Amino acid sequence: MKVKPLNPRLAKYLRNHNLIKKFDKQLTLLLENPKHPSLNTELLEPKHMRVYSFRIDRKYRVNFGIVAGEIEVFDITIIISRVALHEFAKLS
């Protein structure tokens, strides 16, 4: 399966957050074995939209779809833990 080129905004985000190496490693794993345990691949809700995500690391996930037989990355999201939300609430 092929991967569509990244949107320049997403490529810049990866560069700015020093995630390029991790992203490339996880994307390679996705191409070799989409069910690899370190990817924690998920089908997101609503399921009929066929949007998936995989983990870059404990903090970042990649949202993607398969369009015309190619993987297309839609977005990169930050995982916020309950502890972080609790600490954020204390600051407000």
BAFI-3210 file (N, C-alpha, C; in Angstrom, 3 decimals, decimal comma, padded with zeros to 6 digits):
// residues 92
n [1|2|3|4|5|6|7|8|9|10|11|12|13|14|15|16|17|18|19|20|21|22|23|24|25|26|27|28|29|30|31|32|33|34|35|36|37|38|39|40|41|42|43|44|45|46|47|48|49|50|51|52|53|54|55|56|57|58|59|60|61|62|63|64|65|66|67|68|69|70|71|72|73|74|75|76|77|78|79|80|81|82|83|84|85|86|87|88|89|90|91|92]
n.u [000,838|000,454|001,512|000,068|001,601|002,506|000,509|001,739|001,461|001,173|003,621|005,333|004,488|005,319|008,110|008,558|007,950|009,779|009,196|009,556|011,245|010,089|007,491|007,984|008,984|006,743|004,897|006,101|005,862|003,069|002,574|003,782|002,532|-000,505|-001,720|000,154|001,243|002,412|001,378|-001,274|-003,665|-006,755|-010,219|-012,014|-014,845|-017,509|-017,955|-018,666|-017,404|-014,864|-012,345|-009,199|-006,812|-003,400|-000,805|001,842|003,565|003,370|002,075|001,167|-001,074|-001,915|-004,313|-005,905|-006,930|-007,963|-007,716|-008,672|-007,008|-004,696|-002,859|-003,887|-002,920|-004,723|-004,644|-002,777|-002,888|-002,917|-002,658|-004,446|-004,161|-006,109|-004,918|-003,459|-005,593|-006,761|-004,727|-004,689|-007,219|-006,853|-005,289|-006,984]
n.v [-001,170|002,279|005,525|008,656|011,834|013,882|016,544|019,857|021,366|019,404|018,086|020,126|020,369|017,886|018,199|020,460|019,412|017,450|014,825|013,361|011,085|009,137|009,086|008,159|005,592|004,359|004,540|002,883|000,454|000,288|-000,114|-002,603|-004,278|-003,698|-004,351|-004,347|-004,400|-002,054|000,034|000,354|000,525|001,957|002,000|004,813|006,565|008,218|004,961|004,425|006,352|005,499|006,262|005,990|005,529|005,658|005,127|007,359|007,846|007,802|010,185|011,271|010,792|009,590|010,426|008,806|007,774|005,434|006,087|005,613|003,344|004,250|005,320|008,071|010,703|012,502|014,095|015,004|014,235|015,245|013,326|013,682|013,164|012,083|013,011|015,210|016,828|017,303|018,765|020,965|022,029|022,961|025,168|026,964]
n.w [000,000|-000,680|000,539|000,779|000,104|002,899|004,169|004,005|006,380|008,358|008,111|008,923|011,574|012,615|012,333|014,005|016,496|016,879|015,894|013,604|013,149|014,874|013,800|011,167|011,763|012,984|010,900|009,011|010,389|010,359|007,635|007,303|009,217|010,192|012,600|014,572|017,936|019,134|017,700|018,363|016,828|015,894|014,973|014,470|015,914|014,184|012,997|010,341|008,851|008,443|009,525|010,923|013,623|014,726|017,118|017,687|019,792|023,391|023,719|021,277|018,501|015,224|012,875|010,254|006,934|004,408|001,187|-002,037|-002,137|-000,945|001,930|003,730|005,678|007,990|010,299|013,273|016,602|020,063|022,963|025,834|029,194|032,057|034,382|033,462|032,647|035,118|036,402|034,694|035,187|037,768|037,298|036,150]
ca.u [000,000|001,196|001,159|000,028|002,508|001,921|000,154|002,872|001,179|001,468|005,070|005,921|004,161|006,231|009,449|008,591|007,823|010,805|008,485|009,722|011,819|009,067|006,405|008,447|009,070|005,395|004,283|006,676|005,182|001,691|002,601|004,166|001,567|-001,407|-002,156|001,302|000,803|002,869|000,586|-002,579|-004,529|-008,175|-011,221|-012,645|-016,285|-018,442|-017,226|-018,969|-016,502|-013,645|-011,157|-008,427|-005,690|-002,333|-000,015|003,249|004,141|002,336|001,442|000,650|-001,727|-002,123|-005,608|-005,704|-007,915|-007,461|-008,425|-008,239|-005,928|-003,527|-003,027|-003,854|-002,897|-005,608|-004,327|-001,978|-003,547|-002,240|-003,439|-004,447|-004,546|-006,958|-004,054|-003,186|-006,819|-006,918|-003,754|-005,139|-008,375|-006,349|-004,730|-008,072]
ca.v [000,000|003,536|006,594|009,968|012,799|014,625|017,947|020,640|021,772|018,259|017,863|021,165|020,000|016,798|018,784|021,354|018,637|016,390|013,552|012,769|009,736|008,265|008,959|007,273|004,228|003,830|004,406|001,660|-000,658|000,239|-000,715|-004,009|-005,010|-002,715|-004,792|-004,397|-003,904|-000,707|001,022|000,526|001,005|001,993|002,557|005,868|006,812|007,174|003,929|004,441|007,309|004,732|006,997|005,184|006,228|004,845|005,846|007,680|007,543|007,872|011,504|011,666|009,824|010,007|010,055|008,552|006,984|004,793|006,736|005,075|002,391|004,901|005,857|009,531|011,216|013,657|014,958|014,476|014,716|015,066|012,576|014,361|012,219|012,624|013,746|016,500|017,617|017,703|019,831|022,112|022,584|023,692|026,430|027,855]
ca.w [000,000|-000,757|001,473|000,133|000,747|004,017|004,056|004,528|007,760|009,222|008,062|009,773|012,956|012,991|012,484|015,169|017,728|016,827|015,788|012,272|013,252|015,473|012,833|010,089|012,298|013,179|009,580|008,442|011,070|009,858|006,302|007,434|010,040|010,807|013,927|015,477|019,251|019,493|016,969|019,008|015,759|016,253|014,068|015,256|015,778|013,770|012,249|008,901|008,203|008,160|009,954|011,869|014,251|015,306|018,114|017,419|021,105|024,434|023,708|019,966|017,618|013,841|012,306|008,831|006,216|003,197|000,094|-003,335|-001,923|-000,355|003,280|003,769|007,047|008,118|011,431|014,378|017,814|021,347|023,940|027,127|030,243|033,129|035,308|032,832|032,719|036,514|036,643|033,914|035,892|038,933|036,827|035,708]
c.u [000,891|000,705|001,176|001,006|001,777|001,587|001,323|002,683|001,519|002,964|005,788|005,680|005,104|007,646|009,546|008,532|008,787|010,193|008,732|010,215|010,791|007,921|006,789|008,504|007,681|004,670|004,808|006,034|003,757|001,633|002,921|003,105|000,660|-001,867|-001,000|000,914|001,240|002,094|-000,725|-003,586|-005,994|-009,008|-012,021|-014,140|-016,493|-017,764|-017,482|-018,081|-015,161|-012,372|-010,497|-007,409|-004,647|-001,480|001,400|004,052|003,028|001,546|000,726|000,026|-001,887|-003,495|-005,428|-006,884|-007,242|-008,336|-007,838|-007,014|-004,655|-003,855|-002,890|-003,940|-003,726|-005,148|-003,415|-002,563|-002,694|-003,186|-003,315|-004,958|-005,452|-006,133|-003,775|-004,421|-007,044|-005,974|-004,163|-006,301|-007,928|-005,805|-005,810|-008,683]
c.v [001,243|004,508|007,908|010,900|013,576|016,050|018,753|021,081|020,648|017,955|018,878|020,845|018,901|017,320|019,603|020,605|017,440|014,993|012,819|011,326|008,748|008,014|007,985|005,817|003,607|003,648|003,157|000,431|-000,826|-000,440|-002,208|-004,836|-004,022|-003,088|-004,903|-003,750|-002,472|000,391|001,354|001,122|000,890|002,513|003,554|005,964|008,103|006,231|003,964|005,435|006,667|005,551|006,187|006,076|005,205|005,748|006,097|007,359|007,709|009,174|011,838|010,491|010,445|009,517|009,922|007,785|006,328|005,292|006,233|004,173|002,977|005,389|007,372|009,978|012,489|014,633|014,232|015,081|014,436|014,333|013,306|013,383|012,897|013,438|015,132|017,392|018,133|018,865|021,105|022,808|023,394|025,069|027,439|028,624]
c.w [000,000|000,312|000,703|000,841|001,846|003,615|004,641|005,985|008,731|009,256|008,954|011,246|013,450|013,223|013,773|016,498|017,770|016,766|014,472|012,358|013,811|014,496|011,724|010,548|012,415|011,843|008,874|009,069|010,557|008,494|006,362|008,154|010,770|012,218|014,921|016,808|019,581|018,763|017,672|018,015|016,159|015,093|014,893|014,976|014,996|012,786|010,749|008,136|007,838|008,410|011,060|012,570|014,684|016,188|017,587|018,675|022,136|024,388|022,399|019,214|016,239|013,401|010,798|008,250|005,034|002,062|-001,215|-003,181|-001,341|001,049|003,195|005,225|007,086|009,190|012,418|015,643|019,044|022,275|025,275|028,170|031,262|034,120|034,746|032,888|034,133|036,840|035,912|034,623|037,110|038,531|036,467|036,847]
res [m|k|v|k|p|l|n|p|r|l|a|k|y|l|r|n|h|n|l|i|k|k|f|d|k|q|l|t|l|l|l|e|n|p|k|h|p|s|l|n|t|e|l|l|e|p|k|h|m|r|v|y|s|f|r|i|d|r|k|y|r|v|n|f|g|i|v|a|g|e|i|e|v|f|d|i|t|i|i|i|s|r|v|a|l|h|e|f|a|k|l|s]
***
